């Protein structure tokens, strides 16, 4: 192998590289000249060791020059082929960044979240502010200040999720009423608040119960607040939720933290008050509990019941959503079935 032979092989390889029409043919040229086994240029390295000593340096330079030239040409040609393939694919795929895309598939509001926001909007029109509080509460705010004595059955472990046992006093709140006490203790009246949030009770799941559910409670405290104010507020709330044609009635009831206590019903929107399965033939559907804030609860909050009065009310958005949207099982609200959500 002479210097001229190496130069001739290099020139021949460069011509074949330039004449390659695709990447496969280029790979064949690479194996022919630079392949590990039998490559015309790479294989000549063996003959360098057999050449006379005085010729080895010259032949080595010729070998390296030919090999480097071929490698550079191969790399350049491979780059050209990649660029050509990319240009072809962009023409075939055609991407115009200014072209409008197909519409996004929009999500759906959860029925309970949607109803809570609707209730908050109604309250905002009456000057009520939405506030929230901790879901982990202590006995003082959840029971004691709300006029629920130690022997009250609501404190029992079969009704309440205690975190470390009743003696420690920490629990998952059973209603959102503790936020009302926290609000009253934080500053002087007047108060007009709505308290939406999750609450927890040891209920066995069934079509009408769930161990975790939602409540929205309202509180209004000021000077001169009367039962008439409560009735007007509830009528506005319930007719805004269920329609102006709905009739509203109040019935006597009992809650430890209100006196007097009242249940609020609306005329059935399925049968228009004539009686059906949804209203159990009564023509009325029970919606919420309410009443005038008990004087002792006001005292517990540091307020003088001779100077201030107020009312409170509470409703369960889960049950109302199930009734309003015709769901027979309240558990359907938490089955994560997108087909159900798509209906709202």
Kinemage of the C-alpha trace (Angstrom):
@kinemage 1
@onewidth
@group {chain A} dominant
@subgroup {mainchain}
@vectorlist {calphas} color= white
{ca unk a 1} P 0.000 0.000 0.000
{ca unk a 2} L 1.572 3.268 -1.160
{ca unk a 3} L 0.762 6.898 -0.450
{ca unk a 4} L -0.754 7.145 -3.945
{ca unk a 5} L -2.991 4.134 -3.302
{ca unk a 6} L -4.353 5.703 -0.116
{ca unk a 7} L -4.974 8.992 -1.909
{ca unk a 8} L -6.770 7.189 -4.741
{ca unk a 9} L -8.965 5.237 -2.293
{ca unk a 10} L -9.915 8.482 -0.540
{ca unk a 11} L -10.876 10.186 -3.780
{ca unk a 12} L -12.855 7.144 -4.885
{ca unk a 13} L -14.720 7.061 -1.564
{ca unk a 14} L -15.535 10.774 -1.800
{ca unk a 15} L -17.018 10.287 -5.268
{ca unk a 16} L -19.220 7.411 -4.077
{ca unk a 17} L -20.329 9.413 -1.022
{ca unk a 18} L -21.318 12.328 -3.247
{ca unk a 19} L -23.229 9.943 -5.517
{ca unk a 20} L -25.208 8.239 -2.696
{ca unk a 21} L -28.929 8.809 -3.202
{ca unk a 22} L -30.188 7.869 0.260
{ca unk a 23} L -29.071 6.973 3.764
{ca unk a 24} L -28.978 3.220 3.041
{ca unk a 25} L -26.618 3.671 0.125
{ca unk a 26} L -24.473 6.003 2.208
{ca unk a 27} L -24.227 3.348 4.902
{ca unk a 28} L -23.047 0.845 2.315
{ca unk a 29} L -20.255 3.242 1.273
{ca unk a 30} L -19.245 3.686 4.903
{ca unk a 31} L -18.956 -0.067 5.445
{ca unk a 32} L -17.047 -0.483 2.149
{ca unk a 33} L -14.296 1.979 3.086
{ca unk a 34} L -14.371 2.285 6.892
{ca unk a 35} L -15.895 -1.016 8.027
{ca unk a 36} L -14.100 -2.771 10.859
{ca unk a 37} L -13.738 -5.937 8.871
{ca unk a 38} L -12.612 -5.582 5.272
{ca unk a 39} L -12.905 -1.810 4.892
{ca unk a 40} L -10.678 -0.647 2.028
{ca unk a 41} L -9.258 2.285 3.994
{ca unk a 42} L -9.597 1.026 7.562
{ca unk a 43} L -8.101 -2.351 6.515
{ca unk a 44} L -4.990 -0.688 5.143
{ca unk a 45} L -3.906 0.093 8.686
{ca unk a 46} L -2.471 -3.433 8.862
{ca unk a 47} L -0.179 -2.762 5.905
{ca unk a 48} L 1.288 0.265 7.697
{ca unk a 49} L 2.824 -2.016 10.286
{ca unk a 50} L 4.476 -4.043 7.531
{ca unk a 51} L 5.870 -1.038 5.638
{ca unk a 52} L 9.583 -0.117 5.869
{ca unk a 53} L 10.390 2.083 8.842
{ca unk a 54} L 11.357 5.115 6.764
{ca unk a 55} L 7.949 5.055 4.964
{ca unk a 56} L 5.697 4.611 7.982
{ca unk a 57} L 5.437 8.297 8.851
{ca unk a 58} L 4.513 9.314 5.310
{ca unk a 59} L 2.029 6.456 4.931
{ca unk a 60} L 0.532 7.224 8.361
{ca unk a 61} L -0.141 10.827 7.389
{ca unk a 62} L -1.704 9.713 4.088
{ca unk a 63} L -3.849 7.131 5.907
{ca unk a 64} L -5.111 9.618 8.509
{ca unk a 65} L -5.762 12.244 5.830
{ca unk a 66} L -7.804 9.871 3.659
{ca unk a 67} L -9.721 8.448 6.624
{ca unk a 68} L -10.521 11.896 8.061
{ca unk a 69} L -11.680 13.212 4.695
{ca unk a 70} L -14.009 10.255 4.221
{ca unk a 71} L -15.418 10.563 7.776
{ca unk a 72} L -16.064 14.295 7.313
{ca unk a 73} L -17.779 13.669 3.986
{ca unk a 74} L -19.946 10.924 5.489
{ca unk a 75} L -21.028 13.166 8.387
{ca unk a 76} L -21.823 16.056 6.064
{ca unk a 77} L -23.830 13.819 3.752
{ca unk a 78} L -25.726 12.243 6.678
{ca unk a 79} L -26.637 15.722 7.913
{ca unk a 80} L -27.910 16.624 4.448
{ca unk a 81} L -30.081 13.496 4.356
{ca unk a 82} L -31.527 14.226 7.844
{ca unk a 83} L -32.333 17.783 6.835
{ca unk a 84} L -34.022 16.565 3.663
{ca unk a 85} L -36.114 14.060 5.636
{ca unk a 86} L -37.137 16.780 8.125
{ca unk a 87} L -38.135 19.162 5.338
{ca unk a 88} L -40.169 16.432 3.675
{ca unk a 89} L -41.942 15.525 6.929
{ca unk a 90} L -42.796 19.171 7.670
{ca unk a 91} L -44.295 19.530 4.213
{ca unk a 92} L -46.319 16.358 4.652
{ca unk a 93} L -47.487 17.152 8.195
{ca unk a 94} L -47.972 20.922 7.603
{ca unk a 95} L -48.098 22.914 10.803
{ca unk a 96} L -49.377 26.477 10.822
{ca unk a 97} L -49.051 27.960 14.307
{ca unk a 98} L -51.522 30.706 13.393
{ca unk a 99} L -54.231 28.234 12.360
{ca unk a 100} L -57.079 27.936 14.943
{ca unk a 101} L -57.030 24.623 16.824
{ca unk a 102} L -60.025 22.414 17.423
{ca unk a 103} L -62.157 23.450 20.422
{ca unk a 104} L -61.032 22.272 23.867
{ca unk a 105} L -63.316 19.815 25.614
{ca unk a 106} L -64.639 21.786 28.561
{ca unk a 107} L -64.990 20.350 32.036
{ca unk a 108} L -68.113 20.368 34.166
{ca unk a 109} L -68.881 21.832 37.559
{ca unk a 110} L -69.694 19.350 40.289
{ca unk a 111} L -73.393 19.653 41.231
{ca unk a 112} L -72.574 20.322 44.911
{ca unk a 113} L -69.904 22.919 44.163
{ca unk a 114} L -72.211 24.567 41.665
{ca unk a 115} L -75.029 24.749 44.229
{ca unk a 116} L -72.736 26.174 46.940
{ca unk a 117} L -71.584 28.937 44.592
{ca unk a 118} L -75.212 29.663 43.743
{ca unk a 119} L -76.056 29.956 47.452
{ca unk a 120} L -73.064 32.255 47.995
{ca unk a 121} L -74.197 34.486 45.117
{ca unk a 122} L -77.677 34.756 46.624
{ca unk a 123} L -76.177 35.609 50.016
{ca unk a 124} L -73.873 38.222 48.495
{ca unk a 125} L -76.941 40.029 47.125
{ca unk a 126} L -78.167 40.322 50.735
{ca unk a 127} L -74.808 41.506 52.052
{ca unk a 128} L -73.599 38.159 53.404
{ca unk a 129} L -69.865 37.428 53.310
{ca unk a 130} L -68.596 33.850 52.852
{ca unk a 131} L -66.115 32.735 55.499
{ca unk a 132} L -64.416 29.428 56.186
{ca unk a 133} L -62.819 27.751 59.173
{ca unk a 134} L -60.850 24.641 60.231
{ca unk a 135} L -62.269 21.186 59.629
{ca unk a 136} L -60.367 19.857 62.660
{ca unk a 137} L -62.043 21.451 65.674
{ca unk a 138} L -62.006 21.160 69.452
{ca unk a 139} L -64.866 20.358 71.768
{ca unk a 140} L -65.180 23.949 72.958
{ca unk a 141} L -66.152 25.416 69.592
{ca unk a 142} L -67.925 22.356 68.184
{ca unk a 143} L -70.107 21.620 71.242
{ca unk a 144} L -69.605 23.628 74.433
{ca unk a 145} L -70.073 27.193 73.131
{ca unk a 146} L -73.021 26.040 71.012
{ca unk a 147} L -75.033 25.043 74.076
{ca unk a 148} L -74.470 21.308 73.640
{ca unk a 149} L -73.883 19.947 77.175
{ca unk a 150} L -71.507 17.033 77.932
{ca unk a 151} L -74.390 14.531 78.101
{ca unk a 152} L -75.755 15.494 74.668
{ca unk a 153} L -75.960 12.441 72.333
{ca unk a 154} L -74.219 14.352 69.508
{ca unk a 155} L -71.001 14.066 71.525
{ca unk a 156} L -71.076 10.263 71.528
{ca unk a 157} L -68.282 8.406 69.729
{ca unk a 158} L -70.832 6.604 67.545
{ca unk a 159} L -71.792 9.993 66.057
{ca unk a 160} L -68.517 11.949 66.102
{ca unk a 161} L -65.048 11.284 64.637
{ca unk a 162} L -62.717 11.969 67.579
{ca unk a 163} L -59.050 12.139 66.615
{ca unk a 164} L -57.579 10.986 69.948
{ca unk a 165} L -60.667 10.102 71.965
{ca unk a 166} L -63.278 12.358 73.613
{ca unk a 167} L -60.973 13.190 76.551
{ca unk a 168} L -58.516 15.065 74.295
{ca unk a 169} L -61.345 17.047 72.720
{ca unk a 170} L -60.082 17.185 69.115
{ca unk a 171} L -62.451 15.999 66.401
{ca unk a 172} L -63.566 16.386 62.808
{ca unk a 173} L -66.231 19.072 62.982
{ca unk a 174} L -69.785 17.775 62.855
{ca unk a 175} L -71.205 21.062 61.491
{ca unk a 176} L -69.923 24.418 60.274
{ca unk a 177} L -71.435 26.239 63.274
{ca unk a 178} L -68.033 26.582 65.049
{ca unk a 179} L -67.101 29.184 62.440
{ca unk a 180} L -70.053 31.275 63.625
{ca unk a 181} L -68.614 31.318 67.161
{ca unk a 182} L -65.138 32.136 65.888
{ca unk a 183} L -66.586 35.053 63.924
{ca unk a 184} L -68.500 36.436 66.910
{ca unk a 185} L -65.478 36.131 69.191
{ca unk a 186} L -63.250 37.891 66.651
{ca unk a 187} L -65.017 41.260 66.793
{ca unk a 188} L -68.232 43.165 67.550
{ca unk a 189} L -71.501 42.917 65.541
{ca unk a 190} L -73.054 43.306 63.046
{ca unk a 191} L -72.431 39.911 61.390
{ca unk a 192} L -73.837 38.665 58.114
{ca unk a 193} L -71.918 35.558 57.093
{ca unk a 194} L -72.320 32.340 55.144
{ca unk a 195} L -70.177 29.368 56.173
{ca unk a 196} L -69.826 26.665 53.485
{ca unk a 197} L -67.634 23.629 54.084
{ca unk a 198} L -67.232 19.902 54.666
{ca unk a 199} L -68.454 18.231 57.843
{ca unk a 200} L -68.084 14.690 59.192
{ca unk a 201} L -70.356 12.312 61.085
{ca unk a 202} L -70.334 8.570 61.712
{ca unk a 203} L -73.158 7.790 59.308
{ca unk a 204} L -73.288 4.533 57.402
{ca unk a 205} L -73.378 5.307 53.666
{ca unk a 206} L -76.839 4.814 52.183
{ca unk a 207} L -78.986 6.588 49.564
{ca unk a 208} L -79.561 9.556 51.932
{ca unk a 209} L -76.436 9.598 54.158
{ca unk a 210} L -72.670 9.882 53.805
{ca unk a 211} L -69.958 10.155 56.503
{ca unk a 212} L -68.562 13.237 54.760
{ca unk a 213} L -70.942 15.844 53.382
{ca unk a 214} L -71.312 19.610 52.995
{ca unk a 215} L -73.136 22.297 54.909
{ca unk a 216} L -73.825 25.957 54.306
{ca unk a 217} L -74.807 27.894 57.412
{ca unk a 218} L -75.846 31.495 57.687
{ca unk a 219} L -75.624 33.884 60.618
{ca unk a 220} L -77.047 37.370 61.094
{ca unk a 221} L -76.532 39.211 64.392
{ca unk a 222} L -77.306 42.885 65.043
{ca unk a 223} L -79.546 45.046 67.147
{ca unk a 224} L -83.266 44.508 66.599
{ca unk a 225} L -83.105 41.330 64.480
{ca unk a 226} L -86.448 39.466 64.632
{ca unk a 227} L -88.131 36.280 63.458
{ca unk a 228} L -89.672 38.390 60.681
{ca unk a 229} L -86.167 39.098 59.380
{ca unk a 230} L -85.434 35.367 59.453
{ca unk a 231} L -88.612 34.546 57.519
{ca unk a 232} L -87.926 37.208 54.894
{ca unk a 233} L -84.324 36.047 54.449
{ca unk a 234} L -85.274 32.367 54.101
{ca unk a 235} L -88.085 33.164 51.665
{ca unk a 236} L -85.668 35.135 49.487
{ca unk a 237} L -83.028 32.388 49.641
{ca unk a 238} L -85.360 29.502 48.881
{ca unk a 239} L -87.327 31.214 46.106
{ca unk a 240} L -84.035 32.312 44.512
{ca unk a 241} L -82.856 28.683 44.588
{ca unk a 242} L -86.045 26.896 43.565
{ca unk a 243} L -88.105 29.535 41.728
{ca unk a 244} L -90.343 32.431 42.630
{ca unk a 245} L -93.412 30.202 42.273
{ca unk a 246} L -92.302 28.073 45.245
{ca unk a 247} L -94.207 28.482 48.492
{ca unk a 248} L -92.239 28.543 51.755
{ca unk a 249} L -93.469 27.453 55.160
{ca unk a 250} L -91.844 27.417 58.613
{ca unk a 251} L -92.544 24.713 61.211
{ca unk a 252} L -91.577 24.641 64.907
{ca unk a 253} L -88.591 22.452 65.730
{ca unk a 254} L -85.767 22.174 68.271
{ca unk a 255} L -82.028 22.832 68.067
{ca unk a 256} L -79.841 23.406 71.147
{ca unk a 257} L -78.295 26.595 69.754
{ca unk a 258} L -81.479 28.378 68.595
{ca unk a 259} L -84.661 29.440 70.393
{ca unk a 260} L -87.212 29.408 68.893
{ca unk a 261} L -86.166 26.861 66.259
{ca unk a 262} L -87.854 26.451 62.881
{ca unk a 263} L -87.748 24.018 59.947
{ca unk a 264} L -88.192 25.493 56.487
{ca unk a 265} L -90.002 23.624 53.681
{ca unk a 266} L -90.715 24.523 50.079
{ca unk a 267} L -93.582 23.299 47.956
{ca unk a 268} L -92.549 20.287 45.886
{ca unk a 269} L -91.244 21.310 42.461
{ca unk a 270} L -91.899 17.857 41.001
{ca unk a 271} L -95.643 17.726 41.659
{ca unk a 272} L -96.283 21.433 42.337
{ca unk a 273} L -97.496 20.577 45.823
{ca unk a 274} L -100.090 17.929 44.902
{ca unk a 275} L -98.092 15.015 46.371
{ca unk a 276} L -95.659 12.571 44.740
{ca unk a 277} L -92.927 10.052 45.541
{ca unk a 278} L -90.255 12.753 45.857
{ca unk a 279} L -92.148 14.593 48.613
{ca unk a 280} L -93.569 11.361 50.085
{ca unk a 281} L -97.060 12.528 49.187
{ca unk a 282} L -96.856 15.588 51.453
{ca unk a 283} L -96.541 18.262 48.771
{ca unk a 284} L -93.649 19.813 50.744
{ca unk a 285} L -89.903 19.129 50.826
{ca unk a 286} L -87.862 19.866 53.949
{ca unk a 287} L -84.845 22.027 53.049
{ca unk a 288} L -83.186 23.508 56.137
{ca unk a 289} L -83.206 24.166 59.855
{ca unk a 290} L -83.102 27.628 61.379
{ca unk a 291} L -83.973 29.736 64.396
{ca unk a 292} L -83.117 32.730 66.535
{ca unk a 293} L -79.654 32.459 68.089
{ca unk a 294} L -80.005 31.148 71.643
{ca unk a 295} L -79.303 33.831 74.297
{ca unk a 296} L -76.744 31.530 75.958
{ca unk a 297} L -74.833 31.173 72.687
{ca unk a 298} L -74.692 34.973 72.445
{ca unk a 299} L -73.375 35.123 76.030
{ca unk a 300} L -70.767 32.474 75.189
{ca unk a 301} L -69.603 34.756 72.375
{ca unk a 302} L -69.344 37.714 74.771
{ca unk a 303} L -72.493 39.476 73.507
{ca unk a 304} L -75.315 40.902 75.585
{ca unk a 305} L -78.578 39.117 74.516
{ca unk a 306} L -80.576 42.120 75.798
{ca unk a 307} L -78.797 44.330 73.276
{ca unk a 308} L -78.178 41.982 70.366
{ca unk a 309} L -80.258 39.322 68.667
{ca unk a 310} L -79.829 37.267 65.550
{ca unk a 311} L -80.785 34.232 63.565
{ca unk a 312} L -78.963 31.281 62.050
{ca unk a 313} L -79.861 28.723 59.415
{ca unk a 314} L -78.173 25.696 57.916
{ca unk a 315} L -78.719 23.550 54.851
{ca unk a 316} L -77.135 20.476 53.270
{ca unk a 317} L -76.099 21.170 49.634
{ca unk a 318} L -75.545 17.445 48.983
{ca unk a 319} L -79.146 16.547 49.770
{ca unk a 320} L -80.511 19.637 48.020
{ca unk a 321} L -78.441 18.870 44.903
{ca unk a 322} L -79.720 15.287 44.876
{ca unk a 323} L -83.304 16.528 45.182
{ca unk a 324} L -82.915 19.380 42.724
{ca unk a 325} L -81.304 17.238 40.028
{ca unk a 326} L -83.438 14.142 40.576
{ca unk a 327} L -80.754 11.802 41.987
{ca unk a 328} L -82.167 8.893 43.959
{ca unk a 329} L -78.854 8.043 45.686
{ca unk a 330} L -76.742 10.783 47.283
{ca unk a 331} L -73.673 8.558 46.888
{ca unk a 332} L -73.839 9.090 43.126
{ca unk a 333} L -72.425 12.569 43.763
{ca unk a 334} L -69.087 11.045 44.828
{ca unk a 335} L -68.710 8.105 42.430
{ca unk a 336} L -66.500 10.204 40.072
{ca unk a 337} L -68.657 9.222 37.106
{ca unk a 338} L -67.963 11.811 34.387
{ca unk a 339} L -71.141 10.759 32.586
{ca unk a 340} L -73.128 12.025 35.569
{ca unk a 341} L -71.290 15.359 35.676
{ca unk a 342} L -71.854 15.879 31.952
{ca unk a 343} L -75.585 16.132 32.643
{ca unk a 344} L -75.163 19.398 34.554
